[in-house]
């Protein structure tokens, strides 16, 4: 859950970035300095890990200063907070990755027959583990109808054996949308 402080920091970073981008489109440079002694610019440079000021020209950082530079009356924009280089969007879909490891991979399947074969192979490999039951549905992910002549797979397209009429199965498209749910005879 996001805290109020986290939301405010994210908002400040976005505000600073938009401020810099909008100001950075001119041919002249702009000097930015953090105003608080406790505020820093994080550089990710091991020689100068923290700074107090930086210059932007045409949207590009051109100089970084570890102290406020001596200027001949040049005005600078004062920033209150922290500055981080770039947009950091490192995250993982851990739950989805775990689900994928417990799923039938359908990526690259060239036909509905190949989808059925992969599901059968999965069932054989995991025989006795309860897959296909009400408690442990079979999940396949990665099919793409462009390989099936544009035809979307349906429960009706999976009737080739008694097995498919007795298991609970969900097959999700390559991007995780448009699930096809198979037999619910256990309901």
C-alpha positions, 0 to 999 in steps of 0.5 A: 500500500502506498503511503502519503509520503511515497505519493508525495515524493512520486508527485514531486519527482513528476513535477520536477521532471515536467518542469525541467522538460518544459523549461529545457526546450529553449536554446538557453540553459537553466540552472537548478539547485536544491534549496534545502541543506538536507535535499540532494540530487542523486547522480548515480556517479561514484565520484560525485554521488550527490550534488546540489545543482545541475544545468539543463539545455534543450532537455539534456543535463549538461552540467552537475555541481556538487556545490552551488556554483558561483554565478555572475548574477545568473538566476537559478530555479530552486527545487525543494526535494530530491532529484533522481536521474531518469524514470525508474520503473523497475518492477516485477510481476512476481505473482504472474511469474509464479502462475506462469511456472505452474501453467501450460506454455502455449506461446508459439502454438501454431494450431488448436491441435497443438494447444490440445497436445501441449495440455495433454503433455502437461497432464501426463507430466503432472499426473497425480498432482490434481491438475484439472480439478475444482481446486487446481484448474489447469491454466494455459497461457500464450495462445494467439489466434493469428496462428489459428487462421484468426479463429478463437479457440473455444470449449467446443474446439477442444472436444477431442477426448473424454479428458477435455470434457472432465477437466477444468481448464482456462486458456489465456491469450498471449497478453493474458486477456480473453480467457477460454474456459473449458468444461465445468462438469465438476460444478 
